[in-house]
Amino acid sequence: MSDCCATDGLMRLEEALDILIRSVRPVTDIDNISLEDSLGRVLAQEVISPINVPSHDNSAMDGYALRLQDLQSNDTLPLAGQSLAGHPFKESMPAGSCIRIMTGASIPEGADTVIMQEQTKTVGSHIRFISKPEKTGNNIRHAGEDIPGGSLVFTPGRRIRPQDVGLLASLGVASVKVYRKVKVAVFSTGDELKLPGEPLGQGDIYDSNRFVIKAMLQKMNIDILDLGKIADDKAQLRDAFLKADKHADAVISSGGVSVGDADYTKDILDELGETGFWKLAIKPGKPFAFGQLPNSVFFGLPGNPVSATVTFQQLAAPALRHMMNQAPEKPVELTLTSQSGLKKRPGRRDFQRGKLVQDQAGSLQVISTGNQGSGVMSTLSQSDCYIVLAEEEGNIDAESTVKVQLFDELLK
């Protein structure tokens, strides 16, 4: 790795992301799993459709199947049978007749059109057609219209979503090959940390960082090794690093990455592995650390909860997705008017917390959710996007145009 940890400069976000992606090795082991267990996993194979979808010509409406030419000289046809989903009309349709048909049922042999029942009237054992289409093929869904047999459906690197599970099931796919799950070890550092439910002493705070990080890892479908909270003791912290490195693909710590006397993380990282970079030109989240351990990679998140959340989402998550072999996805960005004035000093890229709103005309705009302090989780909880202010920008007046980055799946 390059030595990019000089104290007189801060690394830009793009450079840090480039180093992360180049440094993280994707997993190679493959699991063959059932379709029922595939949600959230990353495909390790191409999926080629073994069948046409739909597999047969079928009706898009409840109505009557017929030959359109039979209506040229007569608007009333005798009813010759019915075709239901799962119970098709198996004979060839008699000339000059019609077949009662339900949505999804097979089109009888010889029929070329379906007329919906609302455009018909029953007259004894005959059906009178009040209106008729100009062309054949009306209300018929043709075989392979959705997916032709032999066509490419998915490529490796796709993370399987609920609708993908449904699509695979519609192809008759019972199992898929996926990359094995990535395992991440997580711990927090700090003598001041207490677990939710424990009483707070003088100067104590609750350990919120580890909980939000684990929640985001769960949404990524990553296996988690929770090592709890580690005291500000160099020997205990070193043992935690060794255990994490032995059992996990990646190690994430929260806190202990600044320059305090009890912040031992960098020393241990230099002792056991190699530091990649240490300080970034972003806010919140300047003291973000990345490095290599003997068997894993390390992400050191800041101690302030908003900083930890933002740096995980902006930096650690893309690297972990690369490790999972998941195809990269660009964040959704919009250019909107800010209803709020925004305070900023030039120098770092600022991810301010915002919320989408509509003006009186219904146009989409953005508003600040308030206090932008790196310890204020309430305004992050109230937000659904970042207002992203470039490094060189200063204060922003209300009604100015700003770049907005919508929260991805991790923070929705």
Secondary structure, 3 states (H helix, E strand, C coil): CCCCCCCCCCECHHHHHHHHHHHCCCCCCEEEEEHHHCCCCEECCCEECCCCECCCCEECCCEEEECHHHHCCCCEEEEEEEEECCECCCCCCCCCCEEEECCCCECCCCCCEEEEHHHEEEECCEEEECCCCCCCCCCEECCCCCECCCCEEECCCCECCHHHHHHHHHCCCCEEEEECCCEEEEEEECCCEECCCCCCCCCCEECCHHHHHHHHHHHCCCEEEEEEEECCCHHHHHHHHHHHHHHCCEEEEECCCCCCCCCCHHHHHHHHCEEEECCECEECCCCCEEEECCCCEEEEECCCHHHHHHHHHHHHHHHHHHHCCCCCCCCCEEEEEECCCECCCCCCEEEEEEEEEECCCCCEEEEECCCCCCCCHHHHHCCCEEEEECCCCCCECCCCEEEEEECCCCCC
